Amino acid sequence: MQQLSTAAARPSVEMHGRAPDISAQATASTPQTWAFQNSITGAPISVTCMRECDRSHDPEMSTPTNPSDIYCRGQLPDSSLIIPVDSNTGVPEDSRILSAWITVEPFARDINRRLPHAVVEITDEHYISPLDPDLLAVLIDGLDRRLAALRRVHAQLCDVRAEYVTRTGDAA
């Protein structure tokens, strides 16, 4: 975990993890196959996980389960960012932003969820709808543009602050 802070008295920003090594992960595991008892029909159902699934499916195997509750999740190395967010209370609270993972829900009513898809958590418990590869690329492009705008604001802030401190002598 990396912690970024400009001063001890200011809220910190933490970065977790590093960029995942997808190539190493893709060859590291073989999909597991397991079965559960359908809680609606009583019939046994066999499931083969996506290759990257790291969930224990013991609870689903040990008790009857509704098929719509079955999912696989590939937990990539945590690459979320924790920042202090103030929701107009005057007291910042740490919030995780831009967490992402890959999941599949093989028995979902929504057919798009039956294929592996990306889930992006904008902030704690606030998600973007499941993203297929094309929609994830659109999101990444949009975030790239926002990052470029933030970089421009940063450069402008540095210039404005330097001029202000020079003019007023107030370095806080």
trRosetta pair geometry for C-beta under 8 A, 3 or more apart (Angstrom, degrees):
i j d omega theta_ij theta_ji phi_ij phi_ji
1 14 5.8 -4 179 -174 107 113
1 15 7.2 161 -164 82 58 47
1 16 5.2 -21 -113 -108 84 67
1 17 7.8 3 -90 -27 57 46
2 14 6.8 152 84 -161 48 60
2 15 4.4 -10 64 59 104 97
2 16 7.7 -157 27 -72 70 24
3 12 5.3 -1 -173 173 103 134
3 13 7.4 147 -162 81 55 43
3 14 4.8 -26 -104 -103 71 81
3 15 7.8 -166 -78 22 27 65
4 12 6.7 148 74 -170 45 79
4 13 4.6 -24 66 71 100 95
4 14 7.2 179 19 -88 72 28
4 15 6.8 45 -13 -11 110 100
5 8 7.0 72 136 -90 138 33
5 10 6.2 161 -166 77 91 95
5 11 7.8 -144 -122 115 98 30
5 12 4.1 -48 -77 -111 111 86
5 13 7.0 166 -74 23 58 67
6 10 5.6 -3 60 55 88 150
7 10 4.6 82 60 3 88 108
11 83 7.9 78 130 -178 122 58
11 84 3.4 -27 164 -12 154 156
11 92 5.1 -46 -75 87 156 152
12 84 7.4 102 51 -30 39 110
13 81 7.0 -2 -179 -179 98 99
13 82 7.1 169 -160 87 51 59
13 83 5.0 2 -121 -107 93 77
13 84 7.4 -99 -78 2 68 79
14 81 7.2 164 86 -162 54 53
14 82 4.4 3 56 55 101 106
14 83 8.0 -155 32 -67 62 44
14 94 7.9 15 19 -146 115 123
15 81 5.6 -20 -108 -113 69 80
15 82 7.9 -157 -74 25 26 71
16 78 4.4 -36 129 119 123 113
16 79 6.7 -156 88 -113 79 14
16 80 5.5 11 46 59 120 71
16 81 7.3 -159 17 -85 81 32
16 82 7.0 65 -25 -11 108 100
17 20 7.8 -4 163 -62 128 75
17 77 4.4 157 -153 146 128 95
17 78 4.2 172 -30 78 134 62
17 79 4.7 -92 85 -77 126 53
17 80 7.6 69 25 22 117 56
18 77 6.4 -9 53 117 62 142
18 79 7.1 -46 100 -102 10 94
19 79 6.6 56 -98 -110 40 137
20 25 6.7 -10 169 -17 110 144
20 76 4.3 -67 -66 -171 156 111
20 77 4.8 165 -92 30 86 96
20 79 6.8 -95 -28 -39 89 128
21 24 4.3 21 122 23 118 114
21 25 6.3 142 92 -19 69 92
22 25 5.6 -64 -146 41 33 111
22 26 6.0 38 159 -30 70 106
22 76 7.9 -25 -86 -122 80 120
23 26 6.0 -50 -144 27 27 112
23 27 7.2 5 163 0 59 106
24 27 6.7 -74 -158 44 29 95
24 28 6.1 40 150 -44 66 115
25 28 5.4 -56 -145 18 32 123
25 29 7.6 -15 179 9 63 101
25 52 6.3 39 150 -116 115 104
25 76 7.6 -49 -82 -118 174 78
26 51 6.7 49 -149 116 60 142
26 52 7.4 -40 -98 -70 55 101
29 51 5.8 143 89 176 94 76
29 52 6.9 125 57 -103 130 35
30 51 7.1 -58 -147 -134 20 84
31 48 5.2 56 139 173 129 93
31 49 5.0 -172 -160 72 86 71
31 50 6.5 -101 -111 166 112 11
31 51 5.0 -72 -62 -87 86 54
31 53 7.2 63 -133 25 74 111
32 48 7.4 -178 94 -149 35 58
32 49 5.0 24 53 22 77 121
32 53 6.9 -105 31 78 99 119
32 57 7.7 -172 101 15 130 126
33 46 6.4 9 -178 -178 102 101
33 47 6.9 173 -150 89 58 44
33 48 4.5 -24 -97 -98 86 80
33 49 7.5 -146 -76 6 37 74
34 46 7.5 171 94 -150 27 62
34 47 5.9 -19 66 62 72 91
34 49 7.6 30 15 -30 101 101
34 57 5.4 155 74 83 157 140
34 60 7.9 100 115 90 128 109
34 61 5.7 -72 168 -83 123 123
35 44 5.2 19 172 -180 126 105
35 45 6.4 163 -153 81 77 38
35 46 4.8 -39 -93 -96 93 60
35 47 6.9 153 -98 13 37 76
35 61 6.9 84 78 -124 50 90
36 44 7.3 165 87 -150 26 64
36 45 5.9 -20 62 59 74 89
36 47 6.9 9 7 -2 99 122
36 57 7.4 -107 -58 163 118 114
36 60 4.6 -53 -97 151 144 91
36 61 5.4 -106 -91 -95 80 45
36 64 7.6 122 165 -137 90 35
36 65 5.0 -26 163 37 139 119
36 70 7.0 -171 33 -89 149 125
37 42 6.5 -16 -179 -158 103 41
37 43 7.4 166 -153 87 63 24
37 44 5.7 -43 -97 -95 63 62
37 45 7.7 136 -119 14 16 79
37 63 7.8 -103 51 143 106 27
37 64 4.5 -64 96 -105 106 73
37 65 7.0 114 68 20 59 70
38 41 4.6 11 101 46 131 89
38 42 6.4 -37 74 17 83 13
38 43 4.9 9 29 57 123 73
38 44 7.4 -160 -3 -93 83 11
38 45 5.4 79 -51 -19 99 118
38 64 7.0 -3 103 -159 20 91
38 65 7.4 -63 -119 72 31 59
38 66 7.6 50 -160 -126 64 31
38 67 5.9 -10 -122 -45 95 99
39 42 7.9 35 -143 -72 17 47
39 64 3.8 118 -93 144 78 103
39 65 5.5 -160 -25 70 109 6
39 66 5.0 -55 46 -61 120 59
40 66 6.4 69 -34 -120 100 75
40 67 7.5 -60 14 1 118 95
42 64 7.3 -37 -108 -122 53 132
45 67 6.5 17 45 -97 171 110
47 57 7.6 -158 77 -153 133 164
47 70 6.3 -138 -99 -180 157 144
47 106 6.2 165 -136 45 104 157
49 53 3.7 -91 173 32 128 152
49 55 7.7 -169 -128 49 139 94
49 57 7.5 -151 -68 -35 123 136
49 72 4.6 138 -149 -107 90 140
50 53 5.2 121 59 -37 72 98
50 72 4.9 164 21 104 93 148
50 74 6.5 -74 96 -47 121 112
50 102 7.4 -109 110 127 155 113
50 104 5.1 118 -33 11 128 135
50 116 5.4 96 -112 -80 154 119
51 74 8.0 23 83 -93 62 127
52 72 7.9 120 78 149 69 115
52 74 3.2 25 119 -117 118 129
52 76 7.9 -6 179 -68 137 75
52 102 6.2 51 77 73 143 126
53 72 3.7 -64 -101 -163 124 113
53 73 6.6 83 -132 48 72 34
53 74 6.0 -74 -76 -73 35 71
54 73 7.2 -64 47 91 75 72
54 74 6.5 90 -2 -132 92 45
54 75 5.1 -81 52 28 130 99
55 71 7.7 81 2 98 166 70
55 72 6.2 -154 24 -139 121 53
55 73 5.4 81 -44 39 117 88
56 59 7.6 86 111 -1 91 82
57 60 4.8 -49 -175 45 84 115
57 61 5.7 85 123 -26 88 101
57 70 7.9 31 -136 -140 117 90
58 61 5.7 -62 -141 41 30 108
58 62 5.9 20 166 -17 68 115
59 62 6.1 -65 -141 39 26 105
59 63 6.6 -27 178 27 64 105
59 65 7.8 100 125 -81 78 130
60 63 7.4 -84 -137 56 20 72
60 65 4.6 -17 -143 -33 79 164
60 69 7.3 -177 -105 106 110 103
60 70 6.1 90 -139 -103 153 87
65 69 5.5 -118 -179 69 100 121
65 70 6.6 100 129 -61 131 91
66 69 4.8 86 69 -3 87 107
67 70 5.6 -42 -162 8 49 118
67 106 7.9 -86 -179 90 97 85
67 107 3.6 -103 152 155 105 169
68 105 7.6 26 -161 174 54 117
68 107 5.6 -114 -80 108 43 104
68 108 6.4 89 -139 -107 76 45
68 109 6.9 4 -116 -27 120 86
70 105 6.9 130 90 -154 62 65
70 106 6.1 -40 106 46 116 95
70 107 5.6 65 49 20 112 116
71 103 5.7 9 174 -177 115 112
71 104 6.7 170 -156 85 71 42
71 105 4.5 -29 -101 -97 96 76
71 106 7.7 174 -106 6 44 70
72 103 6.4 166 86 -153 55 61
72 104 5.0 4 51 52 101 89
72 106 7.7 51 -3 -25 102 100
73 101 5.9 27 -172 141 96 135
73 102 7.4 149 -158 86 50 50
73 103 4.6 -15 -103 -102 72 95
74 101 6.2 177 77 -177 64 90
74 102 4.3 -1 47 65 117 99
74 103 7.1 -154 17 -73 71 46
74 116 7.9 21 -1 -144 125 120
75 101 5.9 -24 -109 -130 46 131
76 79 6.8 -23 112 -3 112 109
76 100 7.3 -6 43 96 130 79
76 101 6.0 -171 14 -116 90 71
76 102 7.2 77 -32 5 108 92
78 99 7.4 -35 -149 -129 80 99
79 99 7.6 139 69 -129 63 53
79 100 7.1 -28 65 41 108 93
80 96 4.8 15 156 -170 141 103
80 97 6.7 150 -170 66 91 36
80 98 6.1 160 -134 81 68 64
80 99 3.9 -16 -85 -83 121 82
80 100 7.9 161 -77 5 80 61
80 121 7.6 -17 -108 70 127 111
81 96 7.2 137 74 -157 39 56
81 97 5.3 -32 71 62 92 89
81 98 5.9 23 23 50 101 108
82 94 5.2 13 176 -173 110 105
82 95 6.9 167 -150 80 65 30
82 96 5.3 -34 -93 -93 78 62
82 97 7.5 151 -100 12 28 74
83 94 7.3 156 81 -145 20 60
83 95 6.2 -29 65 62 69 81
83 97 6.1 -13 20 5 109 124
84 92 3.5 40 172 157 109 136
84 93 6.9 141 -150 63 67 17
84 94 6.0 -44 -92 -86 59 53
84 95 7.6 102 -139 15 16 81
85 92 6.2 138 60 -152 21 83
85 93 6.1 -36 62 63 77 71
85 94 7.7 86 15 -152 80 11
85 95 4.3 -6 9 10 128 132
85 123 7.1 30 -38 -144 166 144
86 89 6.5 -141 -167 44 77 71
86 90 6.7 50 -158 -88 123 8
86 91 6.8 151 -125 71 89 25
86 92 4.5 -60 -65 -86 85 71
86 93 7.7 128 -92 10 42 66
87 93 7.5 -19 0 25 101 111
95 123 5.0 2 166 -160 124 110
95 124 5.5 -110 -148 -10 86 107
96 99 5.7 22 147 -38 117 117
96 121 7.1 20 110 110 106 124
96 123 6.8 143 79 -153 53 54
96 124 5.7 97 43 -67 87 79
97 121 7.9 -153 -151 110 30 79
97 122 6.6 -21 -148 163 78 46
97 123 5.0 -20 -99 -93 77 75
98 120 6.8 -22 -145 -168 55 99
98 121 7.4 158 -132 78 5 64
98 122 6.9 10 -71 -137 52 36
98 143 8.0 98 -119 -132 131 147
99 120 7.3 156 82 -158 49 49
99 121 4.2 -1 58 50 100 113
100 118 5.9 -6 -168 -172 107 106
100 119 6.7 165 -149 83 56 52
100 120 4.8 -13 -99 -104 93 71
100 121 7.2 -156 -71 18 44 72
101 118 7.4 158 84 -151 28 62
101 119 5.6 -12 61 55 76 98
102 116 5.5 15 177 -175 109 106
102 117 7.1 165 -150 82 68 24
102 118 5.8 -43 -96 -96 67 58
102 119 7.6 163 -103 12 18 80
103 116 7.1 165 86 -143 23 64
103 117 6.6 -31 65 63 70 72
103 119 5.5 15 14 -14 118 122
103 130 7.7 -101 66 -119 101 112
104 113 7.4 138 -156 164 45 60
104 114 6.9 34 -170 -180 89 27
104 115 6.5 -81 -125 150 104 17
104 116 4.6 -52 -66 -84 110 58
104 117 7.1 121 -90 12 61 72
105 108 3.8 67 108 -43 118 116
105 113 4.3 -9 47 148 114 110
105 114 6.5 -73 81 -86 66 44
106 114 5.8 65 -138 -144 35 78
107 114 7.6 99 -42 -107 11 97
108 111 7.6 -176 92 -77 95 17
108 113 3.7 -29 74 87 166 124
108 114 5.6 -147 46 -61 97 73
110 113 4.6 71 84 2 101 109
110 114 7.7 -169 99 -19 56 82
110 130 7.9 148 114 31 138 136
111 114 5.4 -45 -160 16 47 120
111 115 8.0 32 154 -8 66 93
112 115 6.8 -61 -167 35 40 98
112 117 6.7 53 154 -66 84 151
112 130 6.0 157 126 87 109 127
112 132 6.8 -94 -159 -54 105 107
113 117 6.6 -83 -120 19 47 137
113 130 5.7 153 -94 -6 78 168
115 132 7.3 30 91 -112 126 98
117 130 4.1 50 123 179 146 109
117 131 5.9 151 180 64 96 40
117 132 5.8 -56 -119 -83 98 50
118 130 7.1 141 67 -162 44 62
118 131 4.4 -32 64 66 98 103
118 132 7.9 172 18 -87 86 6
118 133 8.0 104 -11 -86 113 43
118 136 4.7 73 30 -91 146 131
119 127 6.1 -30 -172 -152 94 123
119 128 7.6 165 -163 62 48 75
119 130 6.2 -38 -85 -106 75 69
119 131 7.5 169 -81 18 26 87
120 127 6.8 135 80 -155 49 69
120 128 4.5 7 65 32 102 117
120 131 6.5 23 -5 -2 107 134
120 136 7.8 148 -38 -121 123 87
120 139 6.7 -173 -4 162 164 161
121 124 7.3 31 165 -101 120 18
121 125 7.4 15 -153 -43 113 13
121 126 6.8 105 -167 68 69 52
121 127 5.4 -42 -103 -95 61 75
122 126 4.8 -55 57 104 103 102
122 127 6.9 178 2 -106 83 18
122 128 6.3 103 -45 -39 99 87
123 126 5.0 19 57 41 74 118
128 131 6.4 20 113 -44 116 113
128 139 6.9 84 155 -109 170 145
131 135 4.2 -138 -151 96 84 110
131 136 4.3 115 136 -64 128 79
131 139 6.3 -47 -125 -7 155 138
132 135 5.2 85 47 16 69 102
132 136 7.0 -131 93 -8 30 92
133 136 5.7 -56 -144 36 29 113
133 137 6.5 33 156 -22 64 104
134 137 5.7 -53 -154 32 32 113
134 138 6.7 33 149 -19 64 102
135 138 5.4 -47 -150 33 39 114
135 139 6.5 42 150 -19 66 101
136 139 5.6 -51 -150 36 35 114
136 140 6.3 37 151 -21 66 104
137 140 5.6 -51 -146 36 33 113
137 141 6.4 35 154 -19 64 104
138 141 5.8 -54 -150 36 31 112
138 142 6.4 31 152 -18 64 106
139 142 5.7 -57 -150 38 31 111
139 143 6.2 28 155 -16 67 107
140 143 5.8 -55 -145 40 30 109
140 144 6.3 40 151 -27 63 103
141 144 5.4 -49 -150 30 32 118
141 145 6.8 32 152 -18 63 100
142 145 5.8 -52 -154 33 34 110
142 146 6.6 32 149 -16 65 105
143 146 5.4 -52 -147 38 38 113
143 147 6.2 42 152 -22 68 102
144 147 5.7 -52 -149 34 30 112
144 148 6.6 33 151 -20 63 102
145 148 5.6 -50 -151 33 34 113
145 149 6.6 34 150 -18 64 103
146 149 5.6 -52 -151 36 35 112
146 150 6.4 37 149 -19 66 103
147 150 5.5 -51 -146 37 35 113
147 151 6.4 40 151 -23 65 101
148 151 5.6 -50 -151 32 32 114
148 152 6.7 34 149 -19 62 101
149 152 5.6 -52 -153 34 36 112
149 153 6.5 36 148 -18 66 103
150 153 5.5 -51 -147 37 36 113
150 154 6.3 43 150 -25 66 102
151 154 5.5 -48 -148 32 33 116
151 155 6.6 34 153 -18 64 102
152 155 5.8 -52 -149 35 33 110
152 156 6.3 31 153 -15 65 108
153 156 5.6 -57 -146 41 32 111
153 157 6.1 37 153 -24 66 106
154 157 5.6 -53 -145 35 29 113
154 158 6.5 31 155 -20 63 102
155 158 5.8 -51 -151 32 31 112
155 159 6.6 28 152 -15 63 106
156 159 5.7 -56 -150 39 33 111
156 160 6.0 29 155 -16 69 110
157 160 5.8 -56 -139 41 29 108
157 161 5.9 27 161 -18 66 110
158 161 6.0 -57 -142 39 24 108
158 162 6.2 24 159 -19 62 109
159 162 6.0 -58 -147 36 26 109
159 163 6.4 22 157 -14 63 109
160 163 5.9 -58 -149 40 29 109
160 164 6.1 30 154 -22 65 110
161 164 5.6 -55 -144 37 30 113
161 165 6.2 28 159 -17 66 106
162 165 6.1 -55 -145 37 28 107
162 166 6.3 27 156 -17 63 110
163 166 5.8 -59 -148 39 28 112
163 167 6.0 21 158 -15 66 112
164 167 5.9 -61 -144 41 26 106
164 168 5.9 -10 170 10 66 114
164 170 7.5 -50 144 62 91 96
165 168 6.6 -67 -128 52 22 86
165 169 7.3 65 179 -108 55 9
165 170 6.4 -117 -123 72 61 53
165 171 5.2 58 -146 -94 118 69
166 169 7.9 12 -176 -66 16 48
